[in-house]
């Protein structure tokens, strides 16, 4: 399937990431970001990550796993690869920025606007969770331009 042939019936994505301290990760996702915790065990916990299922797994590095610590360049700025995140509407984005700033959170990349006055204009910021996973939060000036080239 290509382009518009991709089914649009999915409810949410599921992503599993490794963390090295599950309690610390819980505090980050639940207490700082405000994500609701779902099912869990001693070795993993699921969170409602803005309507999507995020599974945090207590894990140690494994030989042969994909490399980390790489970066790309978007609009002249460093972007950690890999990263994941969520796209929010503007009021929710602004509220999250205010909450994080109030709590003194260190941004990997502070809130900034990319592609100003161009098609696809967006504001975003990057954080790292306690396990070292990089997260991007963004909002589009015009949400209908999410997939525009």
C-alpha positions as CSV (number, residue, x, y, z in Angstrom):
1,X,0.0,0.0,0.0
2,X,1.2,3.5,-0.8
3,X,0.1,7.0,0.1
4,X,-3.6,7.3,0.3
5,X,-4.1,3.5,0.1
6,X,-3.0,3.1,3.7
7,X,-5.9,2.2,5.9
8,X,-7.2,5.1,8.1
9,X,-9.1,2.9,10.5
10,X,-6.4,2.5,13.2
11,X,-7.3,3.7,16.7
12,X,-3.9,4.5,18.0
13,X,-0.3,3.5,17.7
14,X,1.6,1.2,20.1
15,X,5.2,1.8,20.9
16,X,7.5,-0.1,23.3
17,X,10.7,1.6,24.6
18,X,13.4,0.5,27.0
19,X,13.9,2.2,30.4
20,X,16.5,1.5,33.0
21,X,14.4,2.5,36.0
22,X,10.7,1.9,35.8
23,X,9.8,3.9,38.9
24,X,11.7,6.9,37.6
25,X,10.0,6.5,34.2
26,X,6.6,6.3,35.9
27,X,7.2,9.6,37.6
28,X,8.2,11.2,34.3
29,X,5.3,9.9,32.2
30,X,2.6,9.9,34.9
31,X,3.5,12.8,37.2
32,X,5.3,15.2,34.8
33,X,3.6,14.6,31.5
34,X,0.2,13.6,33.0
35,X,-0.1,10.3,31.2
36,X,-2.5,7.8,32.8
37,X,-0.9,4.4,33.7
38,X,-2.6,1.3,32.5
39,X,-1.7,-2.3,32.9
40,X,1.7,-3.1,34.4
41,X,4.0,-5.7,36.0
42,X,7.3,-5.6,37.7
43,X,9.0,-5.4,34.3
44,X,6.8,-3.1,32.3
45,X,4.1,-0.5,32.4
46,X,1.6,0.8,29.8
47,X,0.7,4.5,29.5
48,X,-2.0,6.4,27.7
49,X,0.4,8.6,25.8
50,X,-2.0,11.3,24.5
51,X,-4.4,8.6,23.2
52,X,-1.7,6.1,22.1
53,X,-0.3,3.1,23.9
54,X,3.2,3.5,25.2
55,X,4.8,0.5,26.8
56,X,7.9,1.1,29.0
57,X,10.0,-2.0,29.5
58,X,12.7,-2.4,32.1
59,X,15.6,-3.5,29.9
60,X,19.3,-3.6,29.7
61,X,21.3,-3.0,26.5
62,X,21.5,-6.1,24.2
63,X,24.4,-6.8,21.9
64,X,23.4,-6.3,18.3
65,X,20.5,-3.9,19.1
66,X,20.1,-0.9,16.8
67,X,22.6,1.9,17.3
68,X,21.7,5.0,19.2
69,X,23.2,8.4,19.6
70,X,22.7,9.4,16.0
71,X,21.3,12.7,14.9
72,X,19.7,14.4,11.9
73,X,19.3,18.0,10.8
74,X,15.8,19.5,10.3
75,X,15.5,23.2,9.3
76,X,19.1,23.7,10.3
77,X,18.7,22.3,13.8
78,X,20.0,19.1,15.5
79,X,17.4,16.3,15.9
80,X,18.0,13.2,17.9
81,X,17.5,9.9,16.0
82,X,15.6,7.9,17.0
83,X,12.8,9.9,18.7
84,X,9.1,9.6,19.0
85,X,6.3,12.0,20.1
86,X,2.9,13.3,19.6
87,X,1.2,16.1,17.8
88,X,-1.0,18.3,19.9
89,X,-3.5,21.1,19.2
90,X,-2.1,24.5,20.1
91,X,-3.8,25.0,23.5
92,X,-2.7,21.6,24.8
93,X,0.9,22.2,23.4
94,X,1.1,25.6,25.1
95,X,-0.3,24.2,28.4
96,X,2.3,21.4,28.4
97,X,5.1,23.9,27.7
98,X,3.9,26.0,30.6
99,X,3.7,23.0,32.9
100,X,7.2,21.8,32.0
101,X,8.7,25.3,32.3
102,X,7.0,25.7,35.7
103,X,8.6,22.4,36.8
104,X,12.1,23.6,35.6
105,X,12.4,20.7,33.0
106,X,15.5,20.9,30.9
107,X,14.6,20.7,27.2
108,X,16.9,19.0,24.7
109,X,15.6,21.5,22.3
110,X,13.4,24.3,23.7
111,X,10.1,25.3,22.1
112,X,10.8,26.7,18.7
113,X,8.9,27.4,15.4
114,X,10.2,25.5,12.4
115,X,9.4,26.6,8.8
116,X,7.9,29.9,9.8
117,X,5.4,31.3,7.3
118,X,5.8,28.3,5.1
119,X,3.5,25.4,4.4
120,X,3.8,23.0,7.3
121,X,4.8,25.6,9.9
122,X,5.0,24.0,13.3
123,X,6.2,24.5,16.8
124,X,8.1,21.8,18.6
125,X,10.3,20.9,21.5
126,X,12.3,17.8,22.6
127,X,12.8,16.1,26.0
128,X,14.5,13.0,27.1
129,X,12.8,10.6,29.5
130,X,14.8,9.1,32.4
131,X,15.7,6.1,30.2
132,X,17.4,8.4,27.6
133,X,14.6,8.1,25.0
134,X,14.1,11.4,23.1
135,X,10.5,12.7,22.8
136,X,9.2,15.4,20.4
137,X,6.0,17.3,21.0
138,X,4.7,19.5,18.2
139,X,1.8,21.5,17.0
140,X,1.0,22.7,13.5
141,X,-0.2,26.2,12.7
142,X,-2.6,24.5,10.3
143,X,-3.4,20.9,11.3
144,X,-4.6,20.1,7.8
145,X,-1.0,20.4,6.7
146,X,0.2,17.4,8.8
147,X,1.2,15.2,5.8
148,X,1.8,17.9,3.2
149,X,5.1,18.0,1.4
